Amino acid sequence: MRKLIATSLIAATLLLSACNTVKGLGEDIESVGEAGDRAI
Protein backbone atom coordinates (compact mmCIF):
# COMPACT_ATOMS: atom_id res chain seq x y z
CA MET A 1 0.00 0.00 0.00
CA ARG A 2 2.86 2.39 0.78
CA LYS A 3 4.46 1.76 -2.60
CA LEU A 4 1.17 2.60 -4.34
CA ILE A 5 0.84 5.87 -2.43
CA ALA A 6 4.47 6.79 -3.06
CA THR A 7 4.16 6.02 -6.77
CA SER A 8 0.96 8.08 -7.00
CA LEU A 9 2.60 11.04 -5.29
CA ILE A 10 5.64 10.88 -7.56
CA ALA A 11 3.45 10.68 -10.65
CA ALA A 12 1.32 13.60 -9.49
CA THR A 13 4.43 15.66 -8.79
CA LEU A 14 5.82 14.97 -12.25
CA LEU A 15 2.54 15.81 -13.93
CA LEU A 16 2.10 19.04 -12.00
CA SER A 17 5.67 20.13 -12.59
CA ALA A 18 5.24 19.58 -16.32
CA CYS A 19 2.58 22.29 -16.54
CA ASN A 20 3.34 25.35 -14.46
CA THR A 21 0.09 27.20 -14.99
CA VAL A 22 -3.61 26.44 -14.84
CA LYS A 23 -3.79 27.16 -18.57
CA GLY A 24 -1.04 24.62 -19.18
CA LEU A 25 -2.92 22.06 -17.11
CA GLY A 26 -6.07 22.70 -19.12
CA GLU A 27 -4.18 22.23 -22.37
CA ASP A 28 -2.64 18.99 -21.11
CA ILE A 29 -6.05 17.62 -20.13
CA GLU A 30 -7.49 18.66 -23.48
CA SER A 31 -4.69 16.97 -25.40
CA VAL A 32 -5.23 13.74 -23.45
CA GLY A 33 -8.93 13.87 -24.29
CA GLU A 34 -8.20 14.43 -27.97
CA ALA A 35 -5.75 11.53 -28.00
CA GLY A 36 -8.43 9.32 -26.47
CA ASP A 37 -10.92 10.39 -29.13
CA ARG A 38 -8.43 9.58 -31.90
CA ALA A 39 -7.70 6.18 -30.37
CA ILE A 40 -11.39 5.23 -30.36
Secondary structure as UniProt FT lines:
FT   HELIX           2..18
FT   HELIX           22..39
//
